[in-house]
Amino acid sequence: MIRTMTRGPAMWPVLGLLAIFALGCGEEAKSPGALKVKLAEAALATINDEAAFDAVLAASETIEIRAQVRGYLIERLFEEGARIEQGAPLYKLDDRDLRAELEAARANTAKAETTWKNDEVNKKRYQSLAEKGSVSLQERDNVVTKAEASQAAYQAAKAQEDRAAVDLDHAAINAPISGFVSRSLVEVGALVESGTTLLTTIYRMDPIRAEFSLTDKEFTRISRIIRERGVDSDDLKFLLYLGDERQLYPHEGVLEMADPVVDPKTNTMGVRAEFPNPEHEVRPGQFVNVVGVLGQREMVTVPEEAVVDVGGGEKAVFIVDKNSTLVALPVEIGRRDGHRRVILEGLSAGQKVVVEGLVVAQPGLPVEVVASGPTSSAP
């Protein structure tokens, strides 16, 4: 949005020199006069109230596949780049050591269980003898303590056996989600480490997300529109345009997430819109244009050629005042609608703007209006 023209005037001296040069050359030098301009009327049009953003597509889920046990990779079981289903086998590690560890753990569990059961029998016998006074309380307590220790040892052995069984299961690495699997980053025969070696990545692409940023000013404007119209954020719809030719994507999207705070370093907040992608027509990493549709309303529009860039990203239009001189009005522009440009702020319907003669235009330059009309340069 343009607040003032403080940054724009740096361009006016240059434009002034161009104007002087133009007026001092050729036939114009013989009869200097006012700059001839054509005007067109700023008109109201009922159009979609939209907000457009540059975005990048991202998978709705991105899962890095890493081994959960240490071992040698002996087999890759998927085609790189292919779509796979959840649970599909990906890799197999050499599991001989893991099987041996499980067998040893099972033996330790059986041994600990036998000891514990035997000590339980002795505990019950000594408790009965202590009640009859045949053994001392100290002897009974010793036996009870030993039985409790045996039970704890058995539980520890059983936990170790369960851990060994899980490790053996991890020797077979399966897909945790459905999606597209990337290339394998490890060759067969390599030693992989538990939790550190990245094997491959799986991307879930249906639905797919478009990630973009919203400035604090854009957030304020959109929030005001939503509030004034009583629109729920869940009812907002998004359109997706692909490539330089702005091909419309066939599926509409919905708001998936908006950051609750504005980043003070960039004055922006992150937003994600989610789109169905059943045909996997679009892929993560593509640059796209996302348009949020906020409804329809009457908005001021002018011919596209009436809008000039005055530097620093600011825009302006020229009007002719009662003294037949040019005046630059700073404006905030919206999207393009055919051959016309939406003006969000700075101009009212019915005002007439310069559409021809802008090459040498600068504020204060005397002009002669040679054509004017309500529909000049309209689509």
C-alpha positions as semicolon CSV with decimal commas, in nm:
position;residue;x (nm);y (nm);z (nm)
1;M;0,000;0,000;0,000
2;I;0,128;0,349;-0,080
3;R;0,114;0,585;0,213
4;T;0,295;0,885;0,064
5;M;0,489;0,966;-0,247
6;T;0,810;1,028;-0,051
7;R;0,995;0,746;-0,221
8;G;0,844;0,798;-0,565
9;P;0,970;1,153;-0,639
10;A;1,322;1,022;-0,697
11;M;1,194;0,919;-1,038
12;W;1,028;1,250;-1,131
13;P;1,354;1,440;-1,221
14;V;1,442;1,161;-1,462
15;L;1,097;1,169;-1,613
16;G;1,120;1,547;-1,629
17;L;1,440;1,528;-1,832
18;L;1,270;1,284;-2,065
19;A;0,979;1,525;-2,101
20;I;1,210;1,818;-2,179
21;F;1,404;1,606;-2,424
22;A;1,087;1,490;-2,591
23;L;0,944;1,840;-2,614
24;G;1,275;1,976;-2,747
25;C;1,314;1,737;-3,036
26;G;1,174;1,725;-3,386
27;E;0,857;1,913;-3,471
28;E;0,767;1,962;-3,104
29;A;1,071;2,192;-3,068
30;K;0,923;2,435;-3,322
31;S;0,587;2,466;-3,139
32;P;0,625;2,364;-2,776
33;G;0,295;2,310;-2,602
34;A;0,103;2,106;-2,351
35;L;0,143;1,730;-2,339
36;K;-0,146;1,560;-2,517
37;V;-0,310;1,289;-2,307
38;K;-0,611;1,061;-2,322
39;L;-0,825;0,981;-2,023
40;A;-1,041;0,689;-1,913
41;E;-1,287;0,662;-1,630
42;A;-1,235;0,458;-1,315
43;A;-1,539;0,230;-1,308
44;L;-1,703;-0,005;-1,062
45;A;-1,714;-0,372;-1,154
46;T;-1,852;-0,676;-0,970
47;I;-1,564;-0,919;-0,954
48;N;-1,431;-1,193;-0,732
49;D;-1,266;-1,045;-0,426
50;E;-0,941;-1,239;-0,430
51;A;-0,598;-1,237;-0,274
52;A;-0,313;-1,391;-0,476
53;F;0,011;-1,530;-0,337
54;D;0,321;-1,699;-0,470
55;A;0,348;-2,040;-0,308
56;V;0,546;-2,362;-0,313
57;L;0,388;-2,706;-0,293
58;A;0,478;-2,946;-0,014
59;A;0,380;-3,303;0,072
60;S;0,115;-3,340;0,340
61;E;0,348;-3,589;0,508
62;T;0,722;-3,635;0,467
63;I;0,867;-3,939;0,644
64;E;1,240;-4,006;0,660
65;I;1,317;-4,377;0,672
66;R;1,599;-4,472;0,908
67;A;1,706;-4,808;1,049
68;Q;1,612;-4,868;1,413
69;V;1,883;-5,133;1,461
70;R;2,243;-5,155;1,352
71;G;2,323;-5,401;1,075
72;Y;2,428;-5,470;0,720
73;L;2,180;-5,396;0,443
74;I;2,123;-5,714;0,245
75;E;1,821;-5,628;0,028
76;R;1,627;-5,333;-0,116
77;L;1,267;-5,429;-0,189
78;F;1,113;-5,125;-0,364
79;E;1,134;-4,944;-0,696
80;E;1,279;-4,597;-0,655
81;G;1,030;-4,320;-0,731
82;A;0,731;-4,555;-0,726
83;R;0,409;-4,528;-0,531
84;I;0,391;-4,770;-0,241
85;E;0,128;-4,866;0,013
86;Q;0,154;-4,852;0,389
87;G;0,326;-5,163;0,522
88;A;0,507;-5,240;0,196
89;P;0,859;-5,388;0,252
90;L;1,144;-5,145;0,186
91;Y;1,468;-5,295;0,315
92;K;1,597;-5,604;0,489
93;L;1,895;-5,612;0,723
94;D;2,112;-5,911;0,811
95;D;1,925;-6,047;1,114
96;R;2,147;-6,344;1,218
97;D;2,295;-6,165;1,518
98;L;1,951;-6,039;1,618
99;R;1,804;-6,388;1,605
100;A;2,089;-6,518;1,822
101;E;2,029;-6,239;2,072
102;L;1,659;-6,327;2,085
103;E;1,731;-6,695;2,148
104;A;1,973;-6,606;2,425
105;A;1,717;-6,373;2,578
106;R;1,451;-6,643;2,568
107;A;1,686;-6,885;2,744
108;N;1,759;-6,628;3,014
109;T;1,387;-6,567;3,058
110;A;1,317;-6,940;3,096
111;K;1,598;-6,977;3,350
112;A;1,479;-6,675;3,549
113;E;1,122;-6,798;3,542
114;T;1,224;-7,139;3,681
115;T;1,420;-6,978;3,963
116;W;1,134;-6,744;4,048
117;K;0,871;-7,022;4,055
118;N;1,094;-7,236;4,277
119;D;1,149;-6,946;4,514
120;E;0,774;-6,881;4,521
121;V;0,715;-7,237;4,636
122;N;0,978;-7,198;4,913
123;K;0,824;-6,866;5,017
124;K;0,481;-7,021;5,067
125;R;0,632;-7,316;5,259
126;Y;0,838;-7,094;5,493
127;Q;0,538;-6,870;5,555
128;S;0,340;-7,175;5,666
129;L;0,626;-7,304;5,883
130;A;0,670;-6,961;6,042
131;E;0,304;-6,958;6,141
132;K;0,360;-7,292;6,320
133;G;0,679;-7,170;6,482
134;S;0,893;-7,429;6,301
135;V;1,123;-7,162;6,150
136;S;1,224;-6,820;6,269
137;L;1,078;-6,502;6,129
138;Q;1,423;-6,408;6,003
139;E;1,443;-6,728;5,796
140;R;1,097;-6,661;5,657
141;D;1,188;-6,303;5,564
142;N;1,504;-6,416;5,388
143;V;1,308;-6,659;5,174
144;V;1,041;-6,399;5,094
145;T;1,308;-6,146;4,991
146;K;1,477;-6,402;4,768
147;A;1,145;-6,481;4,596
148;E;1,081;-6,112;4,532
149;A;1,430;-6,070;4,386
150;S;1,374;-6,373;4,163
151;Q;1,048;-6,225;4,039
152;A;1,223;-5,898;3,954
153;A;1,498;-6,087;3,772
154;Y;1,239;-6,276;3,572
155;Q;1,060;-5,954;3,474
156;A;1,390;-5,799;3,364
157;A;1,473;-6,107;3,156
158;K;1,126;-6,100;2,997
159;A;1,168;-5,731;2,908
160;Q;1,504;-5,808;2,749
161;E;1,342;-6,086;2,548
162;D;1,067;-5,850;2,430
163;R;1,332;-5,591;2,334
164;A;1,524;-5,855;2,136
165;A;1,203;-5,957;1,957
166;V;1,134;-5,594;1,861
167;D;1,491;-5,553;1,734
168;L;1,449;-5,861;1,518
169;D;1,126;-5,717;1,374
170;H;1,315;-5,396;1,293
171;A;1,551;-5,590;1,068
172;A;1,264;-5,579;0,816
173;I;1,194;-5,213;0,734
174;N;0,843;-5,140;0,605
175;A;0,667;-4,827;0,480
176;P;0,492;-4,642;0,766
177;I;0,260;-4,454;0,525
178;S;0,135;-4,475;0,168
179;G;0,300;-4,239;-0,078
180;F;0,585;-4,199;-0,322
181;V;0,926;-4,327;-0,220
182;S;1,239;-4,137;-0,316
183;R;1,571;-4,282;-0,431
184;S;1,764;-4,509;-0,199
185;L;2,054;-4,332;-0,030
186;V;2,228;-4,652;0,085
187;E;2,356;-4,938;-0,129
188;V;2,311;-5,307;-0,050
189;G;2,602;-5,430;0,162
190;A;2,646;-5,105;0,353
191;L;2,650;-5,096;0,732
192;V;2,368;-4,879;0,863
193;E;2,355;-4,729;1,210
194;S;2,049;-4,723;1,431
195;G;1,861;-4,392;1,407
196;T;2,128;-4,200;1,216
197;T;2,158;-4,345;0,865
198;L;1,896;-4,196;0,630
199;L;1,784;-4,468;0,390
200;T;1,514;-4,296;0,185
201;T;1,211;-4,065;0,218
202;I;0,840;-4,122;0,159
203;Y;0,612;-3,837;0,051
204;R;0,236;-3,838;0,092
205;M;0,103;-3,621;-0,193
206;D;-0,272;-3,659;-0,161
207;P;-0,372;-3,414;-0,032
208;I;-0,094;-3,171;-0,117
209;R;-0,020;-2,842;0,056
210;A;0,055;-2,498;-0,083
211;E;0,272;-2,297;0,157
212;F;0,289;-1,918;0,131
213;S;0,335;-1,605;0,340
214;L;0,090;-1,331;0,427
215;T;0,210;-0,981;0,517
216;D;0,065;-0,814;0,824
217;K;-0,118;-0,566;0,596
218;E;-0,267;-0,845;0,386
219;F;-0,372;-1,028;0,701
220;T;-0,545;-0,715;0,833
221;R;-0,732;-0,660;0,504
222;I;-0,842;-1,021;0,467
223;S;-0,946;-1,043;0,832
224;R;-1,156;-0,728;0,791
225;I;-1,331;-0,870;0,484
226;I;-1,399;-1,200;0,660
227;R;-1,533;-1,018;0,965
228;E;-1,755;-0,780;0,767
229;R;-1,908;-1,061;0,563
230;G;-1,945;-1,304;0,849
231;V;-1,741;-1,566;0,663
232;D;-1,597;-1,853;0,865
233;S;-1,231;-1,926;0,788
234;D;-1,330;-2,291;0,734
235;D;-1,551;-2,176;0,443
236;L;-1,269;-2,000;0,259
237;K;-1,178;-2,161;-0,070
238;F;-0,850;-2,143;-0,260
239;L;-0,767;-2,178;-0,628
240;L;-0,437;-2,301;-0,763
241;Y;-0,274;-2,178;-1,084
242;L;0,015;-2,365;-1,245
243;G;0,304;-2,246;-1,460
244;D;0,366;-1,921;-1,641
245;E;0,042;-1,968;-1,835
246;R;-0,156;-1,977;-1,509
247;Q;-0,335;-2,302;-1,585
248;L;-0,617;-2,350;-1,335
249;Y;-0,580;-2,662;-1,120
250;P;-0,908;-2,863;-1,126
251;H;-0,948;-2,902;-0,748
252;E;-1,033;-2,632;-0,496
253;G;-0,841;-2,610;-0,171
254;V;-0,921;-2,523;0,190
255;L;-0,732;-2,345;0,466
256;E;-0,518;-2,602;0,647
257;M;-0,319;-2,383;0,887
258;A;-0,220;-2,024;0,960
259;D;0,056;-1,926;1,199
260;P;-0,089;-1,759;1,510
261;V;0,181;-1,489;1,516
262;V;0,355;-1,256;1,271
263;D;0,730;-1,298;1,234
264;P;0,872;-0,960;1,343
265;K;1,179;-1,009;1,121
266;T;0,979;-1,034;0,798
267;N;0,635;-0,894;0,897
268;T;0,480;-1,210;0,753
269;M;0,292;-1,513;0,879
270;G;0,298;-1,860;0,729
271;V;-0,017;-2,006;0,576
272;R;-0,095;-2,349;0,431
273;A;-0,381;-2,437;0,198
274;E;-0,457;-2,802;0,127
275;F;-0,570;-2,936;-0,212
276;P;-0,688;-3,282;-0,319
277;N;-0,435;-3,448;-0,549
278;P;-0,588;-3,785;-0,644
279;E;-0,421;-3,798;-0,986
280;H;-0,088;-3,678;-0,842
281;E;-0,091;-3,408;-1,108
282;V;0,123;-3,175;-0,896
283;R;0,430;-3,258;-0,691
284;P;0,613;-3,111;-0,390
285;G;0,859;-2,835;-0,475
286;Q;0,656;-2,683;-0,760
287;F;0,617;-2,305;-0,758
288;V;0,253;-2,207;-0,802
289;N;0,014;-1,917;-0,755
290;V;-0,253;-1,951;-0,486
291;V;-0,566;-1,734;-0,495
292;G;-0,789;-1,703;-0,191
293;V;-1,150;-1,634;-0,293
294;L;-1,320;-1,403;-0,043
295;G;-1,650;-1,364;-0,232
296;Q;-1,771;-1,100;-0,477
297;R;-1,802;-0,724;-0,441
298;E;-1,799;-0,405;-0,643
299;M;-1,449;-0,271;-0,682
300;V;-1,291;0,024;-0,858
301;T;-1,104;-0,069;-1,177
302;V;-0,897;0,124;-1,429
303;P;-0,732;0,024;-1,758
304;E;-0,409;-0,159;-1,688
305;E;-0,204;0,099;-1,878
306;A;-0,314;0,374;-1,635
307;V;-0,105;0,229;-1,350
308;V;0,259;0,340;-1,334
309;D;0,547;0,223;-1,119
310;V;0,701;0,509;-0,923
311;G;0,979;0,310;-0,758
312;G;1,017;0,114;-0,439
313;G;0,731;-0,114;-0,537
314;E;0,483;0,176;-0,516
315;K;0,215;0,244;-0,777
316;A;0,031;0,555;-0,889
317;V;-0,217;0,687;-1,146
318;F;-0,224;1,033;-1,305
319;I;-0,527;1,261;-1,310
320;V;-0,573;1,608;-1,460
321;D;-0,666;1,886;-1,217
322;K;-0,875;2,198;-1,289
323;N;-0,560;2,382;-1,402
324;S;-0,498;2,119;-1,673
325;T;-0,184;1,989;-1,502
326;L;-0,093;1,636;-1,404
327;V;-0,138;1,512;-1,048
328;A;-0,005;1,175;-0,932
329;L;-0,228;0,978;-0,695
330;P;-0,065;0,695;-0,498
331;V;-0,280;0,382;-0,513
332;E;-0,284;0,029;-0,380
333;I;-0,350;-0,212;-0,662
334;G;-0,521;-0,547;-0,656
335;R;-0,536;-0,823;-0,909
336;R;-0,576;-0,789;-1,284
337;D;-0,925;-0,846;-1,426
338;G;-0,901;-0,885;-1,802
339;H;-0,748;-0,562;-1,937
340;R;-0,827;-0,370;-1,621
341;R;-0,658;-0,344;-1,284
342;V;-0,838;-0,343;-0,949
343;I;-0,765;-0,038;-0,732
344;L;-0,798;-0,123;-0,364
345;E;-0,729;0,223;-0,223
346;G;-0,653;0,574;-0,345
347;L;-0,910;0,623;-0,623
348;S;-1,288;0,657;-0,651
349;A;-1,525;0,547;-0,924
350;G;-1,592;0,822;-1,176
351;Q;-1,250;0,982;-1,155
352;K;-1,068;1,000;-1,488
353;V;-0,712;0,876;-1,520
354;V;-0,449;0,922;-1,788
355;V;-0,410;0,619;-2,016
356;E;-0,203;0,768;-2,300
357;G;0,086;1,016;-2,278
358;L;0,240;0,858;-1,967
359;V;0,586;0,812;-2,122
360;V;0,685;1,169;-2,033
361;A;0,430;1,234;-1,758
362;Q;0,533;1,396;-1,433
363;P;0,343;1,586;-1,162
364;G;0,274;1,949;-1,251
365;L;0,325;1,907;-1,625
366;P;0,066;2,104;-1,832
367;V;-0,148;1,880;-2,050
368;E;-0,413;1,893;-2,317
369;V;-0,686;1,629;-2,302
370;V;-0,748;1,500;-2,654
371;A;-0,983;1,215;-2,568
372;S;-1,190;1,120;-2,268
373;G;-1,464;0,872;-2,202
374;P;-1,618;0,640;-1,944
375;T;-1,515;0,322;-2,125
376;S;-1,184;0,415;-2,287
377;S;-0,947;0,117;-2,289
378;A;-1,204;-0,103;-2,116
379;P;-1,201;-0,474;-2,195
